[in-house]
Amino acid sequence: MAQIIPFRGIRYSPEFVADISDVVAPPYDRVYPDVQDACYDRHPNNIVRIIKGRAEPTDNDGNNVYTRAATYLRTWLERGVLIRDKVPTIYAYNQTYSFSGKTFTRKGVIALGRLEPDRVHAHEKTLRGPKEDRLRLMRATEANFGHIFMLYSDPERIADIAVTQAIHGCPPLMEAHDADGNLHQVWGITSPEVIGTVQEAMSARELYIADGHHRYETAVTYMDECTQRGWKPAAPESFDVRMMTLFNIDEPGMTIRPIHRLVHALPPERVLSFFERASEHFTLVEVADRDAALAALAANRSKHAFACFAGGRWAVLVLPDGTDIEAIVSGAASAEYKSLDVSILHAAVLDNLLGIDAAALEEQTHLTYTVDSADGEAQVRGGSEQLLILLNPTTPGQVRRIADFGEKMPQKSTDFYPKLLTGLVLSKMEIDR
């Protein structure tokens, strides 16, 4: 079960940083080149220089993005740009955001969690490249920067109530706005009674990774490396734990967005004939534009449907009632896994109709991803992509059931919104060598 540990978090000093919004960044996998440029321009101490720094033409084994990240971390600590809290703390983390015309507040707790891969439920497949990248950063810095977005279920809301009462009427330790205008607020909680209540409440809970699968697996790999070298943890903040933000799935404010697929680098004739070939397996509904496609997609949420755009043409593909899904998604997976829209998409559309098989997905040769349907359409119209495929969102219940089966969804099956900001709280490992 979940072992939650308070820690001496590292955070930006208000003496050096007047507005935390200037120094935080999205998770590393959302730091696209334009986002990276914006973060670099916003502040000389923006966390992006550590989590995803710019490559240089002169990079080599002794001077690269990872060694520079370690230098930034060390010098910022030495100069007092980053300060370490003096007593073990858990951190309340609230995100207030708008989605589909409504305002929500998602409430979580930042703490260290014991690395127990056999007990933590993961739902998403990971790729070798991102894990190698994160491992090189962890070796160089011996620190946690991004959070593992963890879910647990507690209908009685024991930890939530204790945390909410502890921060009631207290100003936040820090707050920031992300690029979408969402508000992120953090409070430090040092009360042994409150921390004990949270620890006890969590001790009976199963943990599910919502976001951060690559980071979690990387942490486990690094822990194994340290153990094999005979290294020992020298403090609660070490290699055998990982910084996490834990959210109760039974609290309101849990929003999952779909991650849409963009297809490129296919033979043009394969894309030109796509709709004709798709109509042999799906009911094809022509629609006028993207808004109509999204409306039709939502109307068919109880079915398996995909809205597609290519060659200036919008159409929605709906899997006919009575289709033998077992025949589409082969293998020994559970019926729950096979009934996921993203599983059917990968098998029936990407593989069967477009020839993008599992190996191509692993090599990332034909797919890019977006949560912005308008941007996806613009990329196809502009010629940088050939085909856009829109999906309905995965539900929190599906995430939990797939994880309970011990299965992994295809990569990019879920987008928990909003993302957890990187740079609010950090954790530096102490290791006895």
C-alpha positions, -999 to 999 in steps of 0.1 A, spaced: 0 0 0 10 37 -2 39 48 20 38 86 21 67 105 35 71 143 43 102 159 30 123 190 30 112 204 -3 133 227 -24 116 258 -39 124 291 -54 133 319 -30 109 348 -31 139 371 -27 151 360 -62 118 353 -79 89 377 -75 64 357 -97 66 319 -96 49 318 -130 81 330 -145 102 300 -134 78 270 -137 73 249 -168 50 222 -181 62 185 -177 92 178 -199 72 159 -225 51 190 -231 81 213 -235 79 217 -273 105 240 -290 82 271 -288 74 263 -251 111 259 -244 119 292 -261 92 310 -241 105 295 -208 141 306 -216 129 341 -224 107 344 -193 134 341 -166 171 332 -165 164 307 -137 134 290 -153 133 253 -144 132 243 -181 170 248 -182 172 218 -160 144 195 -171 148 201 -208 177 224 -217 187 235 -251 212 213 -270 244 229 -282 264 221 -313 295 216 -291 278 191 -268 299 161 -259 302 136 -230 316 162 -207 293 191 -216 257 185 -226 222 192 -214 225 169 -185 258 182 -171 245 218 -176 214 208 -157 235 196 -128 255 228 -128 223 250 -128 209 230 -99 241 233 -79 247 270 -85 211 280 -79 213 262 -45 246 279 -37 233 313 -47 201 309 -28 179 311 -59 166 277 -46 160 272 -9 153 241 11 126 239 37 140 232 71 115 207 85 97 177 68 66 190 50 38 178 28 24 203 4 -12 209 -5 -15 216 -42 -47 230 -57 -54 236 -94 -83 259 -103 -91 256 -140 -118 260 -166 -129 232 -189 -160 230 -212 -173 263 -198 -171 252 -161 -146 260 -133 -131 232 -112 -106 229 -84 -86 197 -82 -70 192 -48 -39 171 -43 -10 165 -19 27 166 -28 48 141 -8 75 115 -13 62 80 -20 81 48 -14 91 32 -47 72 -1 -48 67 -10 -85 50 -43 -77 23 -24 -57 18 7 -79 -6 3 -107 4 17 -141 -19 19 -171 3 32 -200 30 17 -221 63 35 -220 90 41 -246 127 35 -244 139 69 -256 121 91 -229 132 67 -201 169 69 -212 166 107 -213 151 110 -178 176 85 -165 206 105 -177 191 136 -161 186 118 -128 221 104 -128 235 139 -134 214 158 -109 203 132 -83 170 150 -79 133 149 -86 119 178 -106 86 167 -122 59 150 -102 43 116 -106 6 123 -109 -9 96 -87 -45 86 -82 -61 68 -52 -97 61 -41 -110 73 -8 -148 79 -8 -147 91 28 -121 118 18 -102 114 50 -69 130 38 -87 156 18 -107 169 47 -76 170 70 -56 189 44 -84 213 36 -89 221 73 -51 226 77 -48 253 50 -82 270 56 -77 307 59 -39 305 53 -23 323 23 -5 299 -1 32 294 1 33 301 -36 10 304 -66 15 305 -103 -5 306 -136 2 283 -165 0 292 -202 -37 284 -202 -44 308 -173 -50 280 -148 -42 289 -112 -18 266 -92 -15 271 -55 8 254 -29 7 254 9 32 238 32 19 216 60 43 207 89 18 196 116 27 161 127 -10 154 134 -22 164 99 8 145 83 0 115 104 -37 116 93 -27 117 57 -2 89 60 -26 67 78 -54 74 53 -30 67 24 -16 35 39 -48 16 30 -50 29 -5 -39 15 -39 -19 39 -60 -25 44 -98 -2 63 -120 -22 89 -140 7 107 -156 44 102 -152 49 66 -162 83 72 -177 94 92 -147 83 64 -123 100 36 -142 132 58 -145 132 62 -107 129 25 -102 158 19 -126 179 44 -108 170 29 -74 182 -5 -87 214 10 -99 221 26 -66 213 -6 -47 236 -26 -69 264 -2 -61 258 -7 -24 247 29 -19 223 36 10 197 63 15 212 91 38 179 109 44 142 106 37 150 124 4 169 97 -15 168 72 -43 143 48 -28 114 74 -29 99 96 -56 82 129 -54 45 125 -62 13 144 -62 -16 124 -50 -53 130 -60 -84 113 -47 -103 101 -77 -135 105 -56 -130 142 -53 -145 165 -79 -123 181 -105 -108 151 -123 -107 159 -160 -93 137 -187 -89 151 -222 -84 129 -253 -51 129 -271 -56 130 -308 -34 114 -334 -17 131 -364 -3 109 -391 26 118 -414 52 102 -437 29 77 -453 27 70 -491 2 96 -504 -20 70 -520 -26 52 -487 -40 84 -472 -60 93 -504 -78 59 -502 -82 60 -464 -119 69 -463 -129 45 -490 -111 16 -472 -124 27 -438 -160 26 -451 -156 -12 -455 -153 -16 -417 -170 14 -402 -201 33 -408 -188 65 -424 -207 98 -416 -197 128 -437 -197 161 -417 -192 197 -428 -165 209 -405 -146 203 -372 -174 215 -350 -198 191 -366 -172 163 -363 -167 170 -326 -205 170 -320 -209 137 -339 -180 122 -319 -196 132 -286 -230 119 -297 -214 85 -304 -195 83 -271 -213 51 -261 -200 35 -293 -165 34 -308 -161 64 -330 -133 84 -345 -135 118 -363 -110 120 -392 -98 149 -414 -77 145 -445 -76 161 -480 -100 189 -468 -126 163 -459 -142 156 -425 -159 122 -417 -168 103 -385 -161 66 -384 -185 46 -362 -179 9 -355 -212 -9 -363 -231 -26 -336 -224 -62 -332 -188 -60 -345 -166 -87 -331 -141 -66 -312 -122 -98 -302 -114 -103 -339 -101 -67 -343 -79 -65 -312 -61 -98 -310 -40 -112 -282 -45 -122 -246 -57 -88 -233 -88 -84 -212 -122 -75 -227 -119 -42 -209 -86 -34 -227 -99 -45 -261 -130 -23 -257 -110 9 -253 -114 33 -282 -76 38 -283 -71 0 -286 -95 -3 -314 -80 28 -331 -45 13 -330 -56 -21 -343 -84 -13 -368 -73 20 -381 -36 26 -376 -24 -10 -382 -51 -24 -405 -59 6 -426 -27 27 -425 0 0 -420 13 17 -388 21 -14 -367 35 -17 -331 71 -14 -343 64 19 -361 46 32 -330 76 23 -309 99 41 -333 76 71 -335 80 73 -372 45 82 -383 26 96 -354 25 129 -334 0 138 -308 -22 169 -299 -49 177 -275 -59 207 -297 -83 197 -325 -80 231 -342 -42 229 -342 -44 194 -356 -67 205 -384 -43 234 -392 -13 211 -394 -31 189 -419 -43 219 -440 -7 233 -438 8 200 -451 30 191 -422 6 163 -414 -15 140 -436 -43 129 -414 -59 139 -381 -78 114 -360 -99 127 -331 -110 104 -302 -134 106 -273 -117 108 -238 -108 78 -217 -127 78 -184 -111 76 -149 -130 43 -143 -113 28 -174 -79 39 -162 -84 22 -129 -99 -10 -143 -71 -14 -168 -45 -9 -141 -63 -34 -119 -59 -60 -146 -22 -53 -147 -24 -41 -183 -10 -11 -200 -29 11 -224 -13 22 -256 9 53 -252 -9 87 -250 -42 72 -241 -50 99 -214 -44 135 -209 -52 145 -173 -59 182 -174 -44 205 -163 -8 193 -161 12 195 -129 37 224 -131 73 215 -128 93 238 -105 69 244 -77 86 219 -53 118 199 -60 135 171 -41 173 165 -39 185 131 -30 210 124 -2 230 93 -7 255 75 15 282 61 -7 
